[in-house]
Amino acid sequence: MATIKVKQTGSPIRRPESQRKVLAGLGLGKMNRVLEHTDTPEIRGMIQKVRHMVTIVD
């Protein structure tokens, strides 16, 4: 399956609890951390929820 790399670029401080939980679900929590996930609609939806705090790395 295809994979997607996600990098956290924004801080979860002063963000709603739901957005913090989405970041935790993605395995993120610290700035500039990069993780690789399978490219599924569920992961894409999670990225969409916190798009202001993450970027997709090539």
PDB file of N, H, CA, C and O in Angstrom:
ATOM      1  N   MET A   1       0.833  -1.188   0.000  1.00  0.00           N
ATOM      2  CA  MET A   1       0.000   0.000   0.000  1.00  0.00           C
ATOM      3  C   MET A   1       0.875   1.249   0.000  1.00  0.00           C
ATOM      4  O   MET A   1       2.040   1.218   0.397  1.00  0.00           O
ATOM      5  N   ALA A   2       0.291   2.321  -0.448  1.00  0.00           N
ATOM      6  H   ALA A   2      -0.655   2.345  -0.770  1.00  0.00           H
ATOM      7  CA  ALA A   2       0.995   3.604  -0.471  1.00  0.00           C
ATOM      8  C   ALA A   2       1.122   4.141   0.954  1.00  0.00           C
ATOM      9  O   ALA A   2       0.291   3.861   1.818  1.00  0.00           O
ATOM     10  N   THR A   3       2.175   4.912   1.175  1.00  0.00           N
ATOM     11  H   THR A   3       2.850   5.139   0.473  1.00  0.00           H
ATOM     12  CA  THR A   3       2.371   5.509   2.490  1.00  0.00           C
ATOM     13  C   THR A   3       2.409   7.024   2.360  1.00  0.00           C
ATOM     14  O   THR A   3       2.591   7.567   1.271  1.00  0.00           O
ATOM     15  N   ILE A   4       2.235   7.684   3.481  1.00  0.00           N
ATOM     16  H   ILE A   4       2.087   7.242   4.366  1.00  0.00           H
ATOM     17  CA  ILE A   4       2.243   9.133   3.531  1.00  0.00           C
ATOM     18  C   ILE A   4       3.041   9.555   4.766  1.00  0.00           C
ATOM     19  O   ILE A   4       2.859   8.995   5.846  1.00  0.00           O
ATOM     20  N   LYS A   5       3.922  10.539   4.606  1.00  0.00           N
ATOM     21  H   LYS A   5       4.070  10.994   3.728  1.00  0.00           H
ATOM     22  CA  LYS A   5       4.707  11.051   5.725  1.00  0.00           C
ATOM     23  C   LYS A   5       4.071  12.346   6.216  1.00  0.00           C
ATOM     24  O   LYS A   5       3.779  13.250   5.434  1.00  0.00           O
ATOM     25  N   VAL A   6       3.866  12.413   7.512  1.00  0.00           N
ATOM     26  H   VAL A   6       4.103  11.678   8.147  1.00  0.00           H
ATOM     27  CA  VAL A   6       3.224  13.564   8.128  1.00  0.00           C
ATOM     28  C   VAL A   6       4.202  14.192   9.117  1.00  0.00           C
ATOM     29  O   VAL A   6       4.795  13.497   9.942  1.00  0.00           O
ATOM     30  N   LYS A   7       4.364  15.510   9.028  1.00  0.00           N
ATOM     31  H   LYS A   7       3.883  16.074   8.358  1.00  0.00           H
ATOM     32  CA  LYS A   7       5.250  16.240   9.935  1.00  0.00           C
ATOM     33  C   LYS A   7       4.428  17.241  10.732  1.00  0.00           C
ATOM     34  O   LYS A   7       3.619  17.980  10.169  1.00  0.00           O
ATOM     35  N   GLN A   8       4.636  17.263  12.039  1.00  0.00           N
ATOM     36  H   GLN A   8       5.293  16.663  12.496  1.00  0.00           H
ATOM     37  CA  GLN A   8       3.935  18.230  12.877  1.00  0.00           C
ATOM     38  C   GLN A   8       4.669  19.552  12.829  1.00  0.00           C
ATOM     39  O   GLN A   8       5.861  19.618  13.128  1.00  0.00           O
ATOM     40  N   THR A   9       3.957  20.613  12.451  1.00  0.00           N
ATOM     41  H   THR A   9       2.989  20.560  12.208  1.00  0.00           H
ATOM     42  CA  THR A   9       4.558  21.939  12.349  1.00  0.00           C
ATOM     43  C   THR A   9       3.937  22.937  13.318  1.00  0.00           C
ATOM     44  O   THR A   9       4.452  24.044  13.474  1.00  0.00           O
ATOM     45  N   GLY A  10       2.841  22.565  13.971  1.00  0.00           N
ATOM     46  H   GLY A  10       2.423  21.666  13.845  1.00  0.00           H
ATOM     47  CA  GLY A  10       2.182  23.466  14.899  1.00  0.00           C
ATOM     48  C   GLY A  10       2.051  22.844  16.276  1.00  0.00           C
ATOM     49  O   GLY A  10       2.069  21.622  16.424  1.00  0.00           O
ATOM     50  N   SER A  11       1.921  23.691  17.274  1.00  0.00           N
ATOM     51  H   SER A  11       1.907  24.684  17.153  1.00  0.00           H
ATOM     52  CA  SER A  11       1.827  23.237  18.655  1.00  0.00           C
ATOM     53  C   SER A  11       0.374  22.959  19.039  1.00  0.00           C
ATOM     54  O   SER A  11      -0.527  23.691  18.629  1.00  0.00           O
ATOM     55  N   PRO A  12       0.144  21.899  19.829  1.00  0.00           N
ATOM     56  CA  PRO A  12      -1.213  21.622  20.302  1.00  0.00           C
ATOM     57  C   PRO A  12      -1.624  22.470  21.506  1.00  0.00           C
ATOM     58  O   PRO A  12      -2.741  22.337  22.008  1.00  0.00           O
ATOM     59  N   ILE A  13      -0.730  23.335  21.966  1.00  0.00           N
ATOM     60  H   ILE A  13       0.177  23.442  21.558  1.00  0.00           H
ATOM     61  CA  ILE A  13      -1.056  24.200  23.100  1.00  0.00           C
ATOM     62  C   ILE A  13      -2.171  25.169  22.679  1.00  0.00           C
ATOM     63  O   ILE A  13      -2.135  25.726  21.582  1.00  0.00           O
ATOM     64  N   ARG A  14      -3.143  25.361  23.547  1.00  0.00           N
ATOM     65  H   ARG A  14      -3.172  24.909  24.439  1.00  0.00           H
ATOM     66  CA  ARG A  14      -4.316  26.227  23.314  1.00  0.00           C
ATOM     67  C   ARG A  14      -5.166  25.765  22.137  1.00  0.00           C
ATOM     68  O   ARG A  14      -5.786  26.585  21.460  1.00  0.00           O
ATOM     69  N   ARG A  15      -5.199  24.483  21.896  1.00  0.00           N
ATOM     70  H   ARG A  15      -4.696  23.817  22.446  1.00  0.00           H
ATOM     71  CA  ARG A  15      -6.065  23.896  20.866  1.00  0.00           C
ATOM     72  C   ARG A  15      -7.146  23.075  21.553  1.00  0.00           C
ATOM     73  O   ARG A  15      -6.961  22.628  22.685  1.00  0.00           O
ATOM     74  N   PRO A  16      -8.268  22.875  20.881  1.00  0.00           N
ATOM     75  CA  PRO A  16      -9.328  22.045  21.473  1.00  0.00           C
ATOM     76  C   PRO A  16      -8.839  20.619  21.744  1.00  0.00           C
ATOM     77  O   PRO A  16      -7.953  20.107  21.059  1.00  0.00           O
ATOM     78  N   GLU A  17      -9.430  20.007  22.742  1.00  0.00           N
ATOM     79  H   GLU A  17     -10.150  20.423  23.298  1.00  0.00           H
ATOM     80  CA  GLU A  17      -9.051  18.646  23.137  1.00  0.00           C
ATOM     81  C   GLU A  17      -9.202  17.656  21.988  1.00  0.00           C
ATOM     82  O   GLU A  17      -8.407  16.724  21.871  1.00  0.00           O
ATOM     83  N   SER A  18     -10.205  17.843  21.143  1.00  0.00           N
ATOM     84  H   SER A  18     -10.851  18.600  21.238  1.00  0.00           H
ATOM     85  CA  SER A  18     -10.411  16.923  20.022  1.00  0.00           C
ATOM     86  C   SER A  18      -9.234  16.969  19.046  1.00  0.00           C
ATOM     87  O   SER A  18      -8.843  15.935  18.504  1.00  0.00           O
ATOM     88  N   GLN A  19      -8.670  18.150  18.818  1.00  0.00           N
ATOM     89  H   GLN A  19      -8.988  18.990  19.259  1.00  0.00           H
ATOM     90  CA  GLN A  19      -7.522  18.258  17.922  1.00  0.00           C
ATOM     91  C   GLN A  19      -6.280  17.643  18.553  1.00  0.00           C
ATOM     92  O   GLN A  19      -5.460  17.053  17.849  1.00  0.00           O
ATOM     93  N   ARG A  20      -6.131  17.771  19.861  1.00  0.00           N
ATOM     94  H   ARG A  20      -6.797  18.250  20.432  1.00  0.00           H
ATOM     95  CA  ARG A  20      -5.012  17.128  20.547  1.00  0.00           C
ATOM     96  C   ARG A  20      -5.101  15.618  20.440  1.00  0.00           C
ATOM     97  O   ARG A  20      -4.092  14.935  20.261  1.00  0.00           O
ATOM     98  N   LYS A  21      -6.324  15.099  20.552  1.00  0.00           N
ATOM     99  H   LYS A  21      -7.144  15.653  20.697  1.00  0.00           H
ATOM    100  CA  LYS A  21      -6.518  13.654  20.447  1.00  0.00           C
ATOM    101  C   LYS A  21      -6.232  13.153  19.037  1.00  0.00           C
ATOM    102  O   LYS A  21      -5.709  12.052  18.865  1.00  0.00           O
ATOM    103  N   VAL A  22      -6.566  13.944  18.036  1.00  0.00           N
ATOM    104  H   VAL A  22      -6.990  14.838  18.175  1.00  0.00           H
ATOM    105  CA  VAL A  22      -6.262  13.560  16.654  1.00  0.00           C
ATOM    106  C   VAL A  22      -4.750  13.498  16.448  1.00  0.00           C
ATOM    107  O   VAL A  22      -4.248  12.562  15.826  1.00  0.00           O
ATOM    108  N   LEU A  23      -4.026  14.484  16.963  1.00  0.00           N
ATOM    109  H   LEU A  23      -4.433  15.245  17.468  1.00  0.00           H
ATOM    110  CA  LEU A  23      -2.562  14.455  16.867  1.00  0.00           C
ATOM    111  C   LEU A  23      -2.002  13.226  17.564  1.00  0.00           C
ATOM    112  O   LEU A  23      -1.098  12.574  17.041  1.00  0.00           O
ATOM    113  N   ALA A  24      -2.527  12.908  18.734  1.00  0.00           N
ATOM    114  H   ALA A  24      -3.260  13.438  19.158  1.00  0.00           H
ATOM    115  CA  ALA A  24      -2.066  11.725  19.453  1.00  0.00           C
ATOM    116  C   ALA A  24      -2.391  10.456  18.668  1.00  0.00           C
ATOM    117  O   ALA A  24      -1.602   9.511  18.651  1.00  0.00           O
ATOM    118  N   GLY A  25      -3.539  10.440  18.028  1.00  0.00           N
ATOM    119  H   GLY A  25      -4.179  11.208  18.041  1.00  0.00           H
ATOM    120  CA  GLY A  25      -3.920   9.297  17.199  1.00  0.00           C
ATOM    121  C   GLY A  25      -3.000   9.107  16.008  1.00  0.00           C
ATOM    122  O   GLY A  25      -2.781   7.986  15.549  1.00  0.00           O
ATOM    123  N   LEU A  26      -2.469  10.203  15.518  1.00  0.00           N
ATOM    124  H   LEU A  26      -2.647  11.113  15.890  1.00  0.00           H
ATOM    125  CA  LEU A  26      -1.503  10.135  14.420  1.00  0.00           C
ATOM    126  C   LEU A  26      -0.099   9.792  14.926  1.00  0.00           C
ATOM    127  O   LEU A  26       0.806   9.539  14.132  1.00  0.00           O
ATOM    128  N   GLY A  27       0.077   9.785  16.246  1.00  0.00           N
ATOM    129  H   GLY A  27      -0.659   9.991  16.892  1.00  0.00           H
ATOM    130  CA  GLY A  27       1.383   9.493  16.816  1.00  0.00           C
ATOM    131  C   GLY A  27       2.262  10.707  16.958  1.00  0.00           C
ATOM    132  O   GLY A  27       3.465  10.585  17.190  1.00  0.00           O
ATOM    133  N   LEU A  28       1.671  11.890  16.821  1.00  0.00           N
ATOM    134  H   LEU A  28       0.694  11.990  16.633  1.00  0.00           H
ATOM    135  CA  LEU A  28       2.422  13.130  16.927  1.00  0.00           C
ATOM    136  C   LEU A  28       2.187  13.758  18.288  1.00  0.00           C
ATOM    137  O   LEU A  28       1.284  13.342  19.014  1.00  0.00           O
ATOM    138  N   GLY A  29       2.973  14.737  18.636  1.00  0.00           N
ATOM    139  H   GLY A  29       3.707  15.075  18.046  1.00  0.00           H
ATOM    140  CA  GLY A  29       2.817  15.412  19.914  1.00  0.00           C
ATOM    141  C   GLY A  29       3.938  16.400  20.158  1.00  0.00           C
ATOM    142  O   GLY A  29       3.789  17.332  20.948  1.00  0.00           O
ATOM    143  N   LYS A  30       5.058  16.201  19.485  1.00  0.00           N
ATOM    144  H   LYS A  30       5.179  15.443  18.844  1.00  0.00           H
ATOM    145  CA  LYS A  30       6.182  17.117  19.615  1.00  0.00           C
ATOM    146  C   LYS A  30       6.460  17.751  18.260  1.00  0.00           C
ATOM    147  O   LYS A  30       6.247  17.140  17.213  1.00  0.00           O
ATOM    148  N   MET A  31       6.929  18.965  18.303  1.00  0.00           N
ATOM    149  H   MET A  31       7.101  19.461  19.154  1.00  0.00           H
ATOM    150  CA  MET A  31       7.193  19.717  17.087  1.00  0.00           C
ATOM    151  C   MET A  31       8.241  19.024  16.214  1.00  0.00           C
ATOM    152  O   MET A  31       9.186  18.419  16.719  1.00  0.00           O
ATOM    153  N   ASN A  32       8.058  19.122  14.915  1.00  0.00           N
ATOM    154  H   ASN A  32       7.290  19.614  14.505  1.00  0.00           H
ATOM    155  CA  ASN A  32       8.972  18.622  13.885  1.00  0.00           C
ATOM    156  C   ASN A  32       9.120  17.105  13.861  1.00  0.00           C
ATOM    157  O   ASN A  32      10.055  16.593  13.246  1.00  0.00           O
ATOM    158  N   ARG A  33       8.232  16.386  14.507  1.00  0.00           N
ATOM    159  H   ARG A  33       7.472  16.801  15.007  1.00  0.00           H
ATOM    160  CA  ARG A  33       8.261  14.929  14.454  1.00  0.00           C
ATOM    161  C   ARG A  33       7.642  14.476  13.133  1.00  0.00           C
ATOM    162  O   ARG A  33       6.609  15.001  12.716  1.00  0.00           O
ATOM    163  N   VAL A  34       8.270  13.509  12.479  1.00  0.00           N
ATOM    164  H   VAL A  34       9.109  13.083  12.817  1.00  0.00           H
ATOM    165  CA  VAL A  34       7.785  12.989  11.204  1.00  0.00           C
ATOM    166  C   VAL A  34       7.462  11.513  11.376  1.00  0.00           C
ATOM    167  O   VAL A  34       8.285  10.746  11.874  1.00  0.00           O
ATOM    168  N   LEU A  35       6.258  11.115  10.963  1.00  0.00           N
ATOM    169  H   LEU A  35       5.589  11.739  10.558  1.00  0.00           H
ATOM    170  CA  LEU A  35       5.853   9.722  11.017  1.00  0.00           C
ATOM    171  C   LEU A  35       5.273   9.308   9.676  1.00  0.00           C
ATOM    172  O   LEU A  35       4.758  10.134   8.923  1.00  0.00           O
ATOM    173  N   GLU A  36       5.366   8.019   9.391  1.00  0.00           N
ATOM    174  H   GLU A  36       5.785   7.348  10.002  1.00  0.00           H
ATOM    175  CA  GLU A  36       4.869   7.478   8.136  1.00  0.00           C
ATOM    176  C   GLU A  36       3.650   6.606   8.428  1.00  0.00           C
ATOM    177  O   GLU A  36       3.687   5.749   9.311  1.00  0.00           O
ATOM    178  N   HIS A  37       2.579   6.831   7.686  1.00  0.00           N
ATOM    179  H   HIS A  37       2.549   7.527   6.969  1.00  0.00           H
ATOM    180  CA  HIS A  37       1.335   6.079   7.838  1.00  0.00           C
ATOM    181  C   HIS A  37       0.918   5.541   6.474  1.00  0.00           C
ATOM    182  O   HIS A  37       1.346   6.046   5.436  1.00  0.00           O
ATOM    183  N   THR A  38       0.079   4.514   6.492  1.00  0.00           N
ATOM    184  H   THR A  38      -0.269   4.104   7.335  1.00  0.00           H
ATOM    185  CA  THR A  38      -0.513   4.053   5.239  1.00  0.00           C
ATOM    186  C   THR A  38      -1.512   5.109   4.775  1.00  0.00           C
ATOM    187  O   THR A  38      -2.178   5.749   5.589  1.00  0.00           O
ATOM    188  N   ASP A  39      -1.606   5.280   3.486  1.00  0.00           N
ATOM    189  H   ASP A  39      -1.065   4.761   2.825  1.00  0.00           H
ATOM    190  CA  ASP A  39      -2.477   6.320   2.917  1.00  0.00           C
ATOM    191  C   ASP A  39      -3.892   5.772   2.786  1.00  0.00           C
ATOM    192  O   ASP A  39      -4.259   5.204   1.757  1.00  0.00           O
ATOM    193  N   THR A  40      -4.687   5.951   3.848  1.00  0.00           N
ATOM    194  H   THR A  40      -4.390   6.412   4.684  1.00  0.00           H
ATOM    195  CA  THR A  40      -6.070   5.491   3.864  1.00  0.00           C
ATOM    196  C   THR A  40      -6.993   6.696   4.037  1.00  0.00           C
ATOM    197  O   THR A  40      -6.545   7.762   4.458  1.00  0.00           O
ATOM    198  N   PRO A  41      -8.259   6.537   3.719  1.00  0.00           N
ATOM    199  CA  PRO A  41      -9.202   7.643   3.915  1.00  0.00           C
ATOM    200  C   PRO A  41      -9.289   8.087   5.378  1.00  0.00           C
ATOM    201  O   PRO A  41      -9.513   9.266   5.652  1.00  0.00           O
ATOM    202  N   GLU A  42      -9.114   7.155   6.315  1.00  0.00           N
ATOM    203  H   GLU A  42      -8.933   6.197   6.093  1.00  0.00           H
ATOM    204  CA  GLU A  42      -9.177   7.508   7.733  1.00  0.00           C
ATOM    205  C   GLU A  42      -8.023   8.424   8.118  1.00  0.00           C
ATOM    206  O   GLU A  42      -8.222   9.418   8.816  1.00  0.00           O
ATOM    207  N   ILE A  43      -6.824   8.094   7.669  1.00  0.00           N
ATOM    208  H   ILE A  43      -6.662   7.286   7.102  1.00  0.00           H
ATOM    209  CA  ILE A  43      -5.650   8.923   7.964  1.00  0.00           C
ATOM    210  C   ILE A  43      -5.791  10.277   7.280  1.00  0.00           C
ATOM    211  O   ILE A  43      -5.469  11.306   7.872  1.00  0.00           O
ATOM    212  N   ARG A  44      -6.270  10.284   6.035  1.00  0.00           N
ATOM    213  H   ARG A  44      -6.531   9.448   5.554  1.00  0.00           H
ATOM    214  CA  ARG A  44      -6.482  11.555   5.325  1.00  0.00           C
ATOM    215  C   ARG A  44      -7.475  12.437   6.074  1.00  0.00           C
ATOM    216  O   ARG A  44      -7.292  13.652   6.145  1.00  0.00           O
ATOM    217  N   GLY A  45      -8.517  11.840   6.631  1.00  0.00           N
ATOM    218  H   GLY A  45      -8.666  10.853   6.573  1.00  0.00           H
ATOM    219  CA  GLY A  45      -9.497  12.598   7.401  1.00  0.00           C
ATOM    220  C   GLY A  45      -8.907  13.186   8.664  1.00  0.00           C
ATOM    221  O   GLY A  45      -9.225  14.314   9.039  1.00  0.00           O
ATOM    222  N   MET A  46      -8.040  12.418   9.327  1.00  0.00           N
ATOM    223  H   MET A  46      -7.781  11.501   9.023  1.00  0.00           H
ATOM    224  CA  MET A  46      -7.379  12.920  10.525  1.00  0.00           C
ATOM    225  C   MET A  46      -6.458  14.085  10.183  1.00  0.00           C
ATOM    226  O   MET A  46      -6.401  15.073  10.915  1.00  0.00           O
ATOM    227  N   ILE A  47      -5.741  13.968   9.076  1.00  0.00           N
ATOM    228  H   ILE A  47      -5.787  13.165   8.482  1.00  0.00           H
ATOM    229  CA  ILE A  47      -4.858  15.052   8.639  1.00  0.00           C
ATOM    230  C   ILE A  47      -5.675  16.290   8.309  1.00  0.00           C
ATOM    231  O   ILE A  47      -5.260  17.408   8.615  1.00  0.00           O
ATOM    232  N   GLN A  48      -6.827  16.101   7.692  1.00  0.00           N
ATOM    233  H   GLN A  48      -7.164  15.193   7.443  1.00  0.00           H
ATOM    234  CA  GLN A  48      -7.698  17.225   7.338  1.00  0.00           C
ATOM    235  C   GLN A  48      -8.163  17.966   8.589  1.00  0.00           C
ATOM    236  O   GLN A  48      -8.286  19.190   8.569  1.00  0.00           O
ATOM    237  N   LYS A  49      -8.426  17.233   9.687  1.00  0.00           N
ATOM    238  H   LYS A  49      -8.327  16.238   9.703  1.00  0.00           H
ATOM    239  CA  LYS A  49      -8.887  17.855  10.937  1.00  0.00           C
ATOM    240  C   LYS A  49      -7.838  18.776  11.546  1.00  0.00           C
ATOM    241  O   LYS A  49      -8.179  19.785  12.163  1.00  0.00           O
ATOM    242  N   VAL A  50      -6.556  18.430  11.374  1.00  0.00           N
ATOM    243  H   VAL A  50      -6.280  17.611  10.872  1.00  0.00           H
ATOM    244  CA  VAL A  50      -5.483  19.212  11.989  1.00  0.00           C
ATOM    245  C   VAL A  50      -4.538  19.756  10.927  1.00  0.00           C
ATOM    246  O   VAL A  50      -3.333  19.857  11.159  1.00  0.00           O
ATOM    247  N   ARG A  51      -5.071  20.103   9.778  1.00  0.00           N
ATOM    248  H   ARG A  51      -6.050  20.021   9.590  1.00  0.00           H
ATOM    249  CA  ARG A  51      -4.254  20.547   8.648  1.00  0.00           C
ATOM    250  C   ARG A  51      -3.453  21.808   8.942  1.00  0.00           C
ATOM    251  O   ARG A  51      -2.451  22.068   8.277  1.00  0.00           O
ATOM    252  N   HIS A  52      -3.876  22.591   9.921  1.00  0.00           N
ATOM    253  H   HIS A  52      -4.691  22.380  10.461  1.00  0.00           H
ATOM    254  CA  HIS A  52      -3.160  23.812  10.287  1.00  0.00           C
ATOM    255  C   HIS A  52      -1.954  23.515  11.182  1.00  0.00           C
ATOM    256  O   HIS A  52      -1.149  24.407  11.450  1.00  0.00           O
ATOM    257  N   MET A  53      -1.824  22.263  11.649  1.00  0.00           N
ATOM    258  H   MET A  53      -2.479  21.538  11.431  1.00  0.00           H
ATOM    259  CA  MET A  53      -0.712  21.892  12.533  1.00  0.00           C
ATOM    260  C   MET A  53       0.222  20.858  11.912  1.00  0.00           C
ATOM    261  O   MET A  53       1.246  20.528  12.510  1.00  0.00           O
ATOM    262  N   VAL A  54      -0.101  20.341  10.733  1.00  0.00           N
ATOM    263  H   VAL A  54      -0.933  20.609  10.247  1.00  0.00           H
ATOM    264  CA  VAL A  54       0.739  19.316  10.111  1.00  0.00           C
ATOM    265  C   VAL A  54       0.980  19.648   8.650  1.00  0.00           C
ATOM    266  O   VAL A  54       0.230  20.410   8.040  1.00  0.00           O
ATOM    267  N   THR A  55       2.033  19.067   8.097  1.00  0.00           N
ATOM    268  H   THR A  55       2.643  18.448   8.592  1.00  0.00           H
ATOM    269  CA  THR A  55       2.296  19.141   6.670  1.00  0.00           C
ATOM    270  C   THR A  55       2.603  17.744   6.179  1.00  0.00           C
ATOM    271  O   THR A  55       3.009  16.876   6.952  1.00  0.00           O
ATOM    272  N   ILE A  56       2.408  17.531   4.892  1.00  0.00           N
ATOM    273  H   ILE A  56       2.078  18.236   4.264  1.00  0.00           H
ATOM    274  CA  ILE A  56       2.746  16.261   4.266  1.00  0.00           C
ATOM    275  C   ILE A  56       4.126  16.408   3.654  1.00  0.00           C
ATOM    276  O   ILE A  56       4.371  17.312   2.856  1.00  0.00           O
ATOM    277  N   VAL A  57       5.030  15.508   4.036  1.00  0.00           N
ATOM    278  H   VAL A  57       4.831  14.773   4.685  1.00  0.00           H
ATOM    279  CA  VAL A  57       6.410  15.554   3.571  1.00  0.00           C
ATOM    280  C   VAL A  57       6.559  14.611   2.386  1.00  0.00           C
ATOM    281  O   VAL A  57       6.018  13.506   2.402  1.00  0.00           O
ATOM    282  N   ASP A  58       7.278  15.031   1.373  1.00  0.00           N
ATOM    283  H   ASP A  58       7.718  15.929   1.360  1.00  0.00           H
ATOM    284  CA  ASP A  58       7.505  14.175   0.201  1.00  0.00           C
ATOM    285  C   ASP A  58       8.573  13.150   0.455  1.00  0.00           C
ATOM    286  O   ASP A  58       8.886  12.352  -0.428  1.00  0.00           O
TER     287      ASP A  58
END
